[in-house]
Structures are given as C-alpha cells and as structure tokens.
Amino acid sequence: MSALAGVLRIQQSDRGERTIAAFAIIVVTVTFILRVMAARGQPLTMDETFTGMITSQHSLADFIREARRDVAAPLYYTTLRLLHLGNSDLALRLPSWAFMIAGSALPLVWRIPGQQRSATIAWAALLYLWLPGAIFAVQARPYALLFLTATMQTIAFARLIDRPVLARALVWTGCASLTLLTHYMAAALSLAQGLVLLGVLRTTALRLWPSLVLLLVPAAETLTHLPVLAAFASGDANWLPPITVYNLPEY
C-alpha cells in the first residue's frame, strides 16, 4: 500500500508539473504577442536609429568603419548584420524579442546539475517576467543579447563549479567572451565569477588556466577599441562630467 501511495504521489506531482508547464507556455505565448503588438508603430529611439544606420551599410568595410566609431561592443551589430532581416522597425527589434525569450528558456534547456526542477522552472519564470526585460525585448539595442549571453555565462559558471574540468572551463570562458563582446560593462560579471571560482576551487582553479586563452579575443578587441572609448569618456563627447573621487557620490 505504501508503494502504491508513493506511485500515486509521483503521478500527481508529474500532472501538477505538466499543468504548470502548459500554463507557463500559454502565458509566454500571450505575453509575446502582446509585446509584439505594443511595439508596432512605435518610432525608433535615437540610439535605435544608430543601430539601423550601422547595420544597413552597403559594404562590409563601411559596416566595420561605422561599428568601430560607436562606443558599443561589436557582437550585437555583427549579429544583426549576419541575420540581415531588413531595416524596418520590426526587423530591427525582432532579434531582441528572440534573445529575451531564448535567455528566459535557457535554464529549462541547459540544466544546472543538482538543481530541482521546480527551482529551474521558477528561475526561468523570474527571468521571463523580469520587468526590464519587457523593455529590452522591444529595443533594437544590445541589452537583450547581453541578457542571453550573461545567462549562458552564469549557467556555464554553475556547471563549472559543479565539475571543474577543462572542457567546462572552456565553455564558461567562451560564454564570457561572448558577453564581453556584447557589452564592455560585462567585465564586472566575469571578474566576480572569476574571484568566486578562485575562492571555491582554490588550487584546482589554477589547473584550468588554458581556458583563459578564449578571453584574448575580447581583450584584443577592447584594446583596439580603446581610443574610441576614451574619446566618449572625455568631457567633450558627452554632457556628464568625468567621474572623479570627488564627484563619485553624485553618480
């Protein structure tokens, strides 16, 4: 009788999870449709017009020149250039919708070892319902792609902590490279995860040093783009004064 009761509890649990999954799919679908409808006809912001201008260049050389003139990292512009969906408002914003949905669903597809299914579903739901995500999903800017790559990097980091082998370390640094090539401020995430890795794994982490070779790609790109970044950071290129020790509290 106890075994039968256990089987019935498992079946009820499975039915409950399937019900939750079906409800989640309906909510995601309806929300996606509403987001698409809400963005239709909305004019591009000033920053979004830069996205359209950069990705619509006629030649590859012109595209590279304009992308290098912008302060943003190059992966987002390169992705839109390769997709070549067009220059309409919808075409420019459609990849962001896809990036946000993919980033939210990623924990369900690429599981963290040992994480309970309920925790995985809750995490995916929180990612999808994250309020800034609703804004990023309808912007032709790199933030939705950053959301996707940062989620990839975080899952890869958790898997590396679970099993610190070189293969997983390469996946983590590869994801970190994509995140850094999407947005330079993502260096803070990589630094924090690297320090946690050293603190948790200690000498074991040192044996994973060959994986750091993948970070040479974003490092080289950042160095070549540094003059442009320095120009944007100067007082002549923006309306905000440079950050100093004295005005730091104001920021």
Secondary structure, DSSP 8 states (H G I E B T S, - for coil): -HHHHHHHHHHHHHHHHHHHHHHHHHHHHHHHHHHHHHHTT----HHHHHHHHHHT-SSHHHHHHHHHHSSS-SHHHHHHHHH---SSHHHHHHHHHHHHHHHHHHHHHS--TT--HHHHHHHHHHHHH-HHHHHHTT-SSTHHHHHHHHHHHHHHHHHHHHS--HHHHHHHHHHHHHHHHH-GGGHHHHHHHHHHHHHHHTHHHHTTGGGGGGGHHHHHHHHHHHHHHHHHHSTTSSSS----TTTGGG-
